[in-house]
Amino acid sequence: MATEEKKKVGKDNLENKEPKIEEISKKSPAEDKKAEPAVSPEVEESAIEGAVADEGIDLDTIPDAEEVIEAEKPKRARRYDDEDTEVEWSPKTQLGKMVKAGEIGMNEIFSTHHQIRESEIVDFLLPGIEEITMLIGGSPGKGGGIQRRPSRRTVRVHKSGRRTKTSMMTIVGDTKGYLGIGVGKAATNKAARDKSLKNAKLALFPIRKGCGSWECSCGDGHSIPYAIAGKCGSVEVKLMPAPRGLGLCASDEMKKIFQIIGIKDVRLKSRGQTHSRINFIFAIEDALKNINRMKF
């Protein structure tokens, strides 16, 4: 009997709960929204402005969402392909400060045996200086010979793979008689050229010109004053003065060195492994430096 009474009580409870579930299910979400009071956007704006005024916050100082996103973006690292922007030169050495102040010139720098440690000194004193990239590299052709290129690549083999390095040579000069030769090494051609140009400006030196040929004896500076020799590695060169109108008796690549410094007539004699362009060029540089060492 007791079990039957319990079953009846359970059924009555289920019957009482069923209508409540139906009533809840009949309510739609739209009716729930209608039940909530609607707030106009004007009222919301006025409420926000009032809260901001109470806190003492200036709305003009708050950045927009787009400005915040741009500020959070990471800055891209500078590459060599980017255009170089002109920056005002601020000298760091004592010589650079004297040059910028106009207290010393290029002739006084070499006469007082100062050493140039900033390439901007050359740009400041010689604004019209010229630069030429020499052809020191190359690749062998199918039928023999070599196709000359301005860059020379060196490959080293490691366990992790091949590592390449590019080297380039640049010469800078002025018709007044200043010459500089520099070599730069880097992973890319542009970086190597920039290094070689900077080293060439730092290695600038004056050249004494004259007319030492007995066939001419005009006294102008179209040649060199006397015969001089130079050496680098196995390459030995001898420079001899030539009369006016003879021209440059040298290879096409070596003519660039004399043309950039304003020498129009000269004879060149060489021996050794002259196919090594770098040693050949440095041997000519050594000969031109020896002209200044002679006293007469």
C-alpha positions in Angstrom: 0.0 0.0 0.0 2.8 2.3 0.9 4.5 1.8 -2.5 1.2 2.6 -4.3 0.8 5.9 -2.4 4.4 6.9 -3.3 3.8 6.3 -7.0 0.6 8.5 -6.9 2.5 11.3 -5.2 5.2 11.1 -7.8 2.7 11.3 -10.7 1.0 14.3 -9.1 4.3 16.1 -8.8 5.2 15.5 -12.5 1.7 16.7 -13.6 2.2 19.9 -11.5 5.7 20.6 -13.1 4.7 20.0 -16.7 2.7 23.2 -17.1 5.5 25.3 -15.7 7.9 23.9 -18.4 5.4 24.6 -21.1 4.9 28.2 -19.9 8.7 28.8 -20.0 9.1 27.2 -23.5 6.3 29.4 -24.9 8.4 32.6 -24.2 10.5 33.5 -27.3 13.8 35.4 -27.2 12.1 38.3 -29.0 9.6 38.7 -26.2 12.5 38.7 -23.7 14.1 41.6 -25.6 10.8 43.5 -25.7 10.6 43.2 -22.0 13.9 45.0 -21.5 13.7 48.8 -21.7 15.2 50.3 -24.9 18.0 52.9 -24.6 18.6 55.3 -27.4 22.2 56.0 -28.7 21.9 59.7 -27.8 21.2 58.7 -24.2 24.2 56.3 -24.2 26.5 59.1 -25.6 25.4 61.6 -23.0 25.9 59.0 -20.2 29.5 58.3 -21.4 30.3 62.0 -21.7 29.0 62.5 -18.2 31.1 59.7 -16.8 34.2 61.0 -18.6 33.6 64.5 -17.3 33.3 63.2 -13.7 36.7 61.4 -14.1 38.4 64.5 -15.7 39.5 62.7 -18.9 40.1 64.5 -22.1 38.6 62.6 -25.1 41.0 64.3 -27.6 44.0 62.7 -25.9 42.6 59.2 -26.4 44.2 57.6 -29.6 42.0 55.9 -32.2 42.0 52.2 -32.6 43.9 52.4 -35.9 46.7 54.5 -34.3 47.1 51.9 -31.5 47.3 49.1 -34.0 50.0 50.9 -36.1 52.0 51.7 -32.9 52.0 48.0 -31.9 53.3 46.8 -35.3 57.0 45.8 -35.1 59.4 48.0 -37.0 61.0 46.3 -40.0 64.8 46.1 -39.9 66.7 48.3 -42.3 68.0 46.6 -45.4 70.6 47.6 -47.9 67.9 47.9 -50.6 66.4 50.9 -48.7 67.1 54.3 -50.1 69.9 56.1 -48.2 68.7 59.3 -46.6 71.1 62.3 -46.3 72.2 62.8 -42.8 74.2 65.8 -41.6 77.8 64.9 -40.9 78.8 65.2 -37.2 82.6 64.7 -37.0 83.9 62.4 -34.3 87.7 62.9 -34.7 89.7 66.0 -34.1 90.7 66.2 -37.7 87.1 66.0 -38.8 86.1 68.9 -36.5 88.9 71.0 -37.9 87.9 70.2 -41.5 84.2 71.1 -40.8 85.3 74.4 -39.2 87.4 75.3 -42.2 90.7 75.4 -40.3 92.6 72.9 -42.5 92.5 71.8 -46.2 93.4 68.7 -48.1 97.0 69.8 -48.8 97.6 70.7 -45.2 96.4 67.2 -44.1 99.1 65.4 -46.0 101.8 68.0 -45.4 101.2 67.7 -41.6 101.0 63.9 -41.9 97.4 63.6 -40.5 95.6 60.3 -40.9 92.1 60.3 -42.4 89.8 58.2 -40.2 86.4 59.5 -41.5 85.4 59.1 -45.1 83.2 62.2 -44.8 86.3 64.3 -44.7 87.0 63.4 -48.4 83.4 64.1 -49.4 83.6 67.5 -47.6 86.9 68.7 -49.1 86.6 67.0 -52.6 82.9 67.1 -53.5 83.6 66.3 -57.2 85.6 63.1 -56.5 85.1 60.3 -59.0 84.7 56.6 -58.3 85.2 53.5 -60.5 84.6 49.8 -59.7 87.4 47.6 -61.0 86.8 44.3 -62.7 88.7 41.9 -60.4 86.4 38.8 -60.6 85.2 36.6 -63.4 83.9 33.3 -64.5 85.5 30.9 -67.1 83.8 30.6 -70.5 83.1 27.5 -72.5 85.8 28.2 -75.1 88.4 29.2 -72.6 89.4 32.6 -71.3 87.5 34.5 -68.6 84.6 36.8 -68.5 85.5 39.7 -66.2 83.1 40.9 -63.5 83.3 43.6 -60.8 82.7 41.1 -57.9 84.8 38.1 -56.9 83.1 35.3 -55.0 84.8 33.0 -52.6 83.0 29.8 -51.5 83.9 27.9 -48.3 82.4 24.4 -47.7 81.3 23.6 -44.2 79.2 20.8 -42.6 76.2 23.1 -42.6 76.6 23.9 -46.3 78.4 26.4 -48.5 79.2 29.9 -47.4 79.9 32.6 -50.0 81.7 35.9 -49.6 81.8 38.7 -52.2 84.8 41.0 -52.6 84.9 44.2 -54.7 87.6 46.9 -55.4 86.8 50.6 -55.9 89.2 53.4 -56.8 88.5 57.1 -56.2 90.4 60.0 -57.6 90.5 63.6 -58.6 92.2 65.3 -61.5 94.2 67.4 -58.9 96.3 64.3 -58.2 94.5 62.3 -55.4 94.0 58.6 -55.6 92.6 56.0 -53.2 92.2 52.2 -53.7 90.1 50.1 -51.4 88.8 46.5 -51.1 85.6 45.5 -49.4 84.3 42.0 -48.4 80.7 41.2 -47.5 77.8 38.8 -48.1 76.2 41.0 -50.7 77.4 43.0 -53.7 76.1 46.3 -52.4 77.5 45.9 -48.9 80.9 44.9 -50.4 80.9 48.0 -52.8 80.0 50.3 -49.9 82.9 49.0 -47.8 85.3 49.2 -50.7 84.3 52.8 -51.4 84.7 53.8 -47.7 88.2 52.1 -47.6 89.3 53.8 -50.8 88.4 57.2 -49.3 90.3 56.4 -46.1 93.4 55.3 -48.2 93.5 58.6 -50.2 97.0 59.9 -51.0 98.5 62.6 -53.3 100.4 62.0 -56.5 103.2 64.2 -57.9 102.7 64.8 -61.6 105.2 66.3 -64.1 106.9 65.8 -67.4 110.0 63.7 -67.1 110.4 62.6 -70.7 113.4 63.9 -72.5 111.4 63.8 -75.8 109.0 66.5 -74.5 110.3 68.5 -71.5 107.2 70.8 -71.6 107.0 71.1 -67.8 103.3 70.4 -67.6 101.7 67.7 -65.4 100.5 65.4 -68.1 102.8 62.5 -67.0 105.1 61.5 -64.1 108.4 63.3 -63.3 110.6 60.3 -63.6 110.7 56.5 -63.9 109.6 54.6 -60.8 109.0 50.9 -59.8 106.5 49.2 -57.5 105.7 45.7 -56.4 102.9 43.6 -54.8 103.2 39.9 -54.5 104.8 38.4 -57.6 103.8 41.4 -59.8 106.4 44.1 -60.5 105.7 47.2 -62.5 107.7 50.1 -63.8 106.2 53.4 -64.7 108.1 55.6 -67.2 107.3 59.2 -68.3 106.1 59.6 -71.9 105.9 62.7 -74.2 102.7 64.5 -74.8 100.4 62.8 -77.3 101.7 59.3 -76.8 98.8 58.2 -74.5 98.6 55.5 -71.9 100.6 52.4 -72.8 98.8 50.0 -70.5 96.0 47.5 -70.5 92.4 48.8 -70.7 91.7 48.1 -67.0 94.9 49.7 -65.8 94.2 52.8 -67.9 91.3 53.6 -65.5 93.7 54.3 -62.7 95.7 56.9 -64.7 92.6 58.5 -66.2 90.9 59.1 -62.9 93.9 61.1 -61.6 94.5 63.1 -64.7 97.7 61.4 -66.1 97.4 61.4 -69.9 100.8 60.0 -71.0 102.7 57.2 -69.4 104.5 53.9 -70.2 104.0 50.8 -68.1 106.2 47.7 -68.0 105.1 44.7 -65.9 106.3 41.2 -65.1 105.0 38.4 -62.9 101.5 36.9 -62.5 99.7 39.9 -63.9 96.4 38.0 -64.4 95.9 38.6 -60.6 94.2 41.9 -61.0 94.3 42.8 -57.3 98.1 42.5 -57.0 98.6 44.3 -60.4 96.5 47.3 -59.2 98.3 47.4 -55.8 101.7 47.2 -57.5 100.8 50.4 -59.6 99.6 52.0 -56.3 102.9 51.2 -54.7 104.8 52.8 -57.7 102.7 55.9 -57.5 103.4 56.2 -53.7 107.1 55.9 -54.3 107.0 59.1 -56.4 106.3 61.1 -53.2 109.1 59.3 -51.3 111.7 60.6 -53.7 113.2 64.0 -52.8 114.6 66.3 -55.4 
